[in-house]
Amino acid sequence: NTFAQGISQETYKIDSKIIIFDVCENRGGGVDAIKYFYPEEIKTASGKYRLVARLVSTAMTGMHFTGLVYHDKPVPGVYHYDDLSNQGYAQRMENPVGFVGRNQMSMVVLYAKCRD
């Protein structure tokens, strides 16, 4: 595996433009995602991919989920989406902790292929 050390082996590719990592190893009892490091960019034989989104659980049991999503417009940055707060609208994060790197509560991590 050419990705970061310790990255999940449960990898799914979709039409070579998107890579989805299914981080949740124990679907019945919680998440063990802290051992996986997801960098901002990864390189594969088919090109370079950028981290664009994470689905994050709010509890180890996976009772509720929020999203961390990178947007380049109107203001570039990482946005936090939680349907139970801010009337369901995404908020830009000034300090996007938990987006790049390790995040104990990650469930799914999504990369999109960079334009050439």
N, C-alpha and C positions, 0 to 999 in steps of 0.2 A: 504494500500500500504506500503510495507516494504522498499521502496527506500527512498532517501533523501526527506526532507520536501519540498513540493511545486513542486515536479517533475510531469511532464506531465502525464495525465491519458490516453492519446492516445498512448498505447503501443502495439506493434505487436511482437510476438515471431515467430521465424522461426526455426523449428526442434530442439528446446531447446538448440542450440549452439549459437544463435545470438538473441539479443534483439535490436529492432529499436524503437527509440522514434521520433515520428513526432511532432516537436516542433511548427511548423507554425499553429497558430490558425485561422488566418484571411487570407486565401490564396489570396483574392482579394486586400487587402490593406496593407500588410506588416507583420512584425514579432513582437511578444511580448514575446521574449524568456528570458528576463532578470530576470523574476521571478523564473525560473527553475535553480536549482543547480544540476549539474551532477558530482558526485565524480569520482575519479580514478577507484574505484572498488565498486561493489554493490553485496549484497548477497541475494539470493532468496532460496526458498525451494529446487530448483533443483541444486544449487551450486553457485559458485562465478564467477562473470563476470568482465572483464576489459574493460575500455573505450579504443576503438581502432580507432575511426574516428568521425569527425564532418563535415557536409556540412554547409558552412557558406556563407551567402549572403553578397555582397559588398555594397548593398544599401537596404534601407527599402522596396523598391518596388520589390526586388528580380530580378533585371535585369541581374546580373552576379554572379556566385558562385565560391568559392574556396574550397579546401579540406584541412583539418588537419588530418593527418594519423600517427598512431604510427607504427614504424617498429622496429623489434629487430635485423635485419641484413641489411647491413654490419655493420653500426654503430647505436646502439640503440638510439631511440629518436623520437621526433615528427617532421614530415616533412610537409611543406606547399606546396600545389600544386595549381598552377594558370596557366591555359592554355594560358593566355595572357602575361605571364612574364617568364623569364629564359628559353626561347625556349620550354616551356611546361614541363620542368623537375622539379621534386620536390626538394626542398631545405630543409636541416635539420635546424630546429630552435634552436638557442642557448638558448633562453628564450621563451618557448612556451606559451605565454599569450593567454588566451581564449580557451585553450584545456580542462583543468579540471576546473570545477566550472561553473560560469555564463558567458554567451556570448550573448550579445544583438542581434547579427545577426545570431544565430544558426537556421538552418532549420531542420536538421536531426542529431541525435546523435546515434552512433552505439556502442554496447557492444558485446564482444565475450566471450564465456565461457572459463574459465581458465582450463588448463589441470590439472587433479588430481595428 
